[in-house]
Every structure is written in structure tokens, then in C-alpha cells.
Amino acid sequence: MLVFASLVHATCTHRSSCSHNGECSPVGTCSCTSAWTGEYCEKLRLLPGRRSLGYQGKDVDGSLLSSWGGAPLRADDGTYHMLVSEMANGAGLLPWACNSRVIHATSDDPLTQPFVKRRELFGLFSHEPRCTRAPAGGPFVCLFSHNPDYHLLPHAAACHGNGHGSSLLSCNCNNGGPKPTYMTHTTDLNGNWSLPVLVANVSCDANVSPYIFANGSLLALYRNNIGSNIHLLTAADWRDPGSYKLGTANLPGGLFLPEDPFLWRDAHGVFHSLQHNYPWPAGPHAWSLDGYTWQLAPNHALDAYGPNATFVDAPLISGGCRERPSLIFAADGTTPIALVNGFSPNPSKVGATPSGSCRYSGIDYSFTLIQPIATEQVELEASPSY
């Protein structure tokens, strides 16, 4: 793994000074691992990738289908799978609360090949899956916003698109109804998933991101727009829906973290999370030694990733929305090799109310972007050539 010394002089006394993404150098600066950069190793070292990477779905007639990020998983045979939030009826992202479903897509190599849709897993309404794997090669476990009774709601009416992945101007979703959190699992990513079971009876999309310990207990981050915004969901046994407990206390120290947490644990046992910092197409990195007490970098930087997506075969795109961050990991399960986001290529409406093109009919086309992260292997290959 490559290590890069921070170019900005900072006083470094411990790995925590480097956001647990690097070590202190002899001269008191952070030496970041290859995936990270910045004064405190708080920024992802993103590289240009191919414009076709990620998931950019099309309908049977070739029209564009919007999607909004996904939950990547690596199977034992090395194939990468992703559960993706895709909008039905060719609509854009604006009516996600009425149009979102969860589909299954695969890629043999997400750094060189796009994800291809294989099937629909969960229909309307299903949204924002976050997945992890139980230890020792156990089941794959996903939590997501889901309403199996959506079709019974009196106002249930999915919107339609314009053929280019954006919603018709006449679209009126009316927020779609309750969005409780359900859990599903499988031992075979190409096989059947279990019937989703309710684990958190919340009304909003809670952005739940789970981690499972060796003893089967679960820790998850979720948002509720109150206090510290991010709170803890725990379970004594991830298999037992009755053991899930929705914590409402603020994070220790009252640290505010923005929405869309993506939780993982590194090779040293340190917890990390990426977030989305609404209203901007960017988001910070945070870390925790125990999963309960969280820290931002000393400079409180909010841009571990930003709006700009760069490519080796196309011009830069500055997104109107870049949200729902997640990471793809190498075979070791802890080395990040790519960043995944829901991404809106129309750059307008940033800072408006609401913010970002993904929230406006007619310009709300979005896709699931994958951008490579620096590693010893890809570092030498990434140079724009368009």
C-alpha cells in the first residue's frame, strides 16, 4: 500500500491526528494511506475512472432509468454485487418516495466494467439499502426503507419519466407514505433473499447503515433530523427482529453528523463513516474507536468527497447532487477501491431551496456513479486521456 505524506504542516501525535487513515511521520505530519489525502487524511484520494462505470440503467426501449446509489457486496467467487435504488416508470429522483424499488446488479470488476441489472429484488416502495456481511463468511444482511403495503395507500401513484431519465413536470408524488426500516438476508447473492422483516418502525427513510460483530450483535447508524441527527440502532442478535433497539440519545459529545451514513470497520478495528452534507454535493468522513463516540478531523472538513467527478475518457462533471456515499472494498474487505454515490449530472440548483438538480422535475436524472480510489495498483493507471 502506498503512503503519502501530508503537504500541509500539522502537529501529529497519534493515528487519531490522521483520522485513523494514516500514521504520524517523523517530522510531525500525517502520512496517509493510499486511499486518503489532506492535512489530517480526511479526504478520499479519488482518481478518474471510465464514464460508463457504476450503474446507469436503461429500460427495455433504451430510455434512461434513474438510480440513487447502492450497497456493494463482494461474493466469495470475486464477483461484485450491488443492491441499487432504481426509479420505476422512467422517472427521475424527485419522486423517489413513490417510485423507488431495489434491484440487483453485478460486475466482474467494478473498476473496469459497469454494473448490469440482473433482476428486481423488492418493488415499490423500497429504497436506500445498506448491506454488510456477518463475520466468518456468514450471511449477507441488508437494511432498507420498505413499505410492502405501499400499493394500498390511497394516494399511491408512481410518477412517469420523459424518456431521458427525468420526471415529467406534472409529477406529484406527495411523499409516498411511511418508510419503516426492514431487514433481509441471504447466503447466496445470486439466490433468494429472505422475506423482509420490520426492525425499526420509523416514518421517514432512516438511512440505516449496519455492522455485525462476531457474536452476532449489530450496531448501526441512522438519521432522524433531531439533535445530533445521527443516532444508534442496536440489536443483540441481528437475526432477531425483536432485539432491535432504536436509540434516540444524541451522539456522545453532541457531535452533529449529516445524513446518509455509510459505516465500516478497518483492519485496525476502528469504525469509519462517510456522510452527505446537505445541501451541498459533498460529505465528510468521521471515525470512532467504539462505534459510539465519533470524531471529525480537527479541521472539521466536510469534503471527503466533493461535486466533481473526473474521467479518463470524458470531461469532468460537476454534479448538482452527489449523495448516498458507500465504498467498494478489495478482497481483504477493508481496503477501499472505489466510491459509490447517487449522482445528478445536471449542475444546477446547488444551494437553492431545495438544493440540487435531483430535486426538480425535468432535470432530476440521476445515476449511480463509481469513481476509483487510489491504491498501489490503480495509481499508475489513472491519467485522463480524453
N, C-alpha and C positions, 0 to 999 in steps of 0.2 A: 504494500500500500504506500502510495506517495504521501509525503508530509510537506506542507507548505508553511513557511514562517510568515506571520502577520507582518504586513508592511507598515502598520501603524504602531508606534511605540506605546505599550501599555505595561502596567505593573502586573506581572503574572506570578502568583504564588502557589497555585494549585490547579488541578484539572478543572475545577469549578470556575476558575477565571476564564477558561476557554470553553465554557458551556458544555463541558464533558465531550467535546468534539475535537480535542487536541491536547497537547502537553505544553508545559512551560519550557521555553528554550533557556539556554544558559545566560542569555542577555535579558531575560525577564519579559519576553514577548511570547505570544501564543504560536505554537507550531501546529497547524491544523491538519487533521487527516485529509485525504484527497477529496472527500465529498464536501468539505466545508472551507469557508474563507471568511474574511472580515477580522476586525480587531480582536473580537472575542470568539471567533469561529462560529458566529451566529447566522451566517448566510450560506445557503446552498451554493455550491460551485457548479452552476448549470452550464451545459455545453449545447451547441447547436445540434439538432437532430434532423431527421428526414421529415418533411412536411406531412407525409402520409401516416406517420406513426400515431399510435393511440387508437381510439375507436371513433370512426367517422361513418356512422351508419347510413345506409340507403334503403328505401322501400323497394318493393318488387318492380315498380315502374321507374326506378332510378332516381326518384326525388330524395332530397336530403332529409335525414331524421336527426333531430337534436338529441343530445345526451348531456349528462351533467356529472362527469367524474365516475369513478368506480372503485371497487375493492379488489386489488390484485392479490392473487394467491399462486404459489408455485407447487405443482404436483410432484410426486416422487420421481416421475419419469422426466422431469425437467421442463415440461410444458407449463406455460403461464396461462392462468385463467383469470378472468375479471368479471365480477358482477357489476353491471352498469345500469345507472338510471337513464332510461330512454323514454322520450316523449312519444305517445301514441298519436296517430292521425296526422303525422307530419307537422305537428305544432312545434313552436319554439319553446323556450324555457319559461316564459311568463306564466302560462297556466299549468306549471308543474304539479300543483296541488290537485288538479283534475286529470292530468294526462300521464303522470309518471308510472312506469312499470319497471321491473327489474329483469334484465336479460343476461344471458351467459355468453361470453365471447372468449376466444382463445388466440394465443400467438405462440409459435415455437421460439421466437426470440423478439421480445418487445423493443429491443434497441435497433433492430433492422427490419422488422415486419409488423404491419398493423394488426390489431386485434380484429377478428372476424366473428360476427354473430353466429351462434350455434342454435339458440332456442330462447324462448321466453320462459323465465322461471316463475315469476309472480306478476300477475296482472294488476290492473287498476284497483286500488291505489297502492303502489309500492314505491319506495323512494329511499335514496341515500344509504345503501348497505355499507357497513363497516365489518370487516371479517378478520379473524385470527385463526390460529390452529392450536388445539390442545397439545400440551407437551408430549414428548416421546412418540411422535408420529401419530398422534390421536386425530379425532375428527376435526374437520374444518367447521368453524362456527361463525355465523353471521347474525348481526342485529340490524334491524332496519325499520323505518316507518312503514306501517302497513295497516290498511283498513279493509278486511275481507268483505265487509258489508257496504262498501262504497256504493255499489250499484243500487242499493236500497234507499239511498239518500234522496229526498225529494228534489234536490237541486243538482243532482249528479248529471253533468253534461260536459263531456270532454270537448275541448276546442279542436279546431282543424287548422292546417297549415296552408301556406301559399305555394307549395311545391319546391321552395328553396330553403326549407327548414325553419322558417319564421312563422309566427302565428298570424292569422287573419286579423285585421283591425277590429272586426266585430266580436272577437273573443271576449267572453265574460265568464271567468272561472268561479268567482265568489268563494275562493279559498278552500273549496273541496270537502270540508268537514274534519272530524277528529283524525289525528295522526299518531296513534299509540305505537309503542315500540314492541316488535316481535322478535323472536329468536328462531333460527333454523340451523340445521347442521347436516353434514354428510361425511361419509368416509371415502367417497368416490366423486371427484369433481365432475366426472362425465356421467354420473348416475343420478339417482333420485335424491332430492333433499327432503328432510323431514317436514311434516306439516307444521307451519309456523305456529308458535305459541306465544301468548301475551306475556311479557315480562315487566313492562312499565306502562301503566295506564295514564299516559300524558296526552294532552290535547294538541300540542304542537310537535313539529319534527324536531326531535331532541338531539340530533347529530351524535348518537351514541357510538363510542369507539372503544372496543373491549380488549383486554389482555387476560389470559388464563394462566394461573400458577400451576406448579407441579402437583399440588394437592387437589386440583380441580376447582378451587375458588376463583372468582372473577372480579376484576377491577375494571371499571370503565369511566371515561369522561363523558359528560353530556352537558348541553346548554339549556338554560331556561329563561334567559334575558332578565334575571333578577340578581342583584348583589354582584358577586364575583363572576356571574354569568356561567362559568364552567363549574360544575359540581361533580360529585362522585356517585356512581351506581355500583353497588357491590352485590355479590352472590356467594353464599357459602359453597354452592355446587352449581356450576354453570348448567348442568342438566336439569336442575330442579327449578321450575318457574316460580315456585312459592318461596324460594330463598333469595330472590332478587329484592334489594332494598334501595330505594331511591333517596339518596341523601340530598338535603336542601340547605345544609350549612354552607357558608362561604368557604372558599379555599383558605387554609391557614395563612395568616398574614393579610388576608383580604385582597390578594393579588387578583386583578381583573384580567381575564384572558378572553379573547374574542371567540367567535363561533367556529364551527366545523373542525373540532379537534381530530387529529389523527395520532393515535397512541401507539408507541412501540418501545421495546426494551433492547438496549445494545449489548454487545458482547461482555461488557463490564457489569451488567445488571442495572445500569442507570436507565430510568424512564425518560422518554422524549415525547414531545408533541409538536406538530405543526398546526397552525390555525389559519383562519381567514379573517382579516381585519376590515370588516365592512365599515365604511362604504368604499374602500379602495380595493383595486385588483392586486392585492398583495397580502402577506401574512407573516407572523413571527414564528420563531422557534422558542420553546420553553423546555426545561428539564427538571427532573425530580429524582432524588435518591430513593424515595419510598413510594412514589405514586400519589402521595397526599399533599406534600408541601412542594410547591412549584416555584421556579425562578425563571425570570428572563435574563438575558445578558445584561451586564452592568450599564450598558448604554441604552437599554430598553428598546433596542432596534425592533421595528415592526415589519421588516422586509427580508425575511429568509428567502423569499421569492418575490418577484415584482411582476408588473404587467407585460414585460417584453418577452416574447418567445422568439428564439433565433433558430435558423435552419441552415443546413448545409446546401440545400437545393432550392431555396426560396427566400424572398426578402423578410426581414423582421416584421412581426406583427405585434402591435401594442394592443392588448385586449381591453375591451370595455368592461369585462368581468373575468376574473381569474380566482376561483374559489375551490372548495372541496378538495384540499390537498391530501394526497396519500403518496406512499413510496412503494416502489418495486425493489425487492431485495435480491441479492445474489443467492447462490445455492446455500451459503452459510446461514441465511436467514437474518443476518444483522448488518450486512454491508449494503447501503443504498446504491442502486444503479440508475434509477430514473424517478422523476417527479411526475405525478399524475394530477391533473386539475380538470374541473369543469371550466371551459374557456369560451368566451364570446369574441369572435374576431372583429366585430364592429367596434371601433374605439370610442364611440360617442357616449354621452350621458354620464361619464365618470364625474362624481361629485354632485350630480343632480339629485333630486328627491322624487322617487327613489334613485339610487345610484347604479349606473351601469346599463349598457345596451341590452343585457339579458332580461331586463325588467320592462321592456317596451315592445308592444306588438309591432310586427313588421320588420324589426331589426333584432329579434331575440334568438336568432340561430346560434346554437352553441354546440360544441363537440368536446370529446374527452381527449385532452392533449397529453402527450407524453414527451418530456424533454429529458435527455440523458444527463446524468450527474457524473462528475469527474471520478474516474478510477484509474488505476495504473494501466488498465487495458485500453480504455476508450480515450484516454488523454491524448495519445499520439495520433488518433484517427480524426479528431473533430476539428475541422477547419472549413469555414464557409467557402463554397466553390461555385455558387450560382452566378 
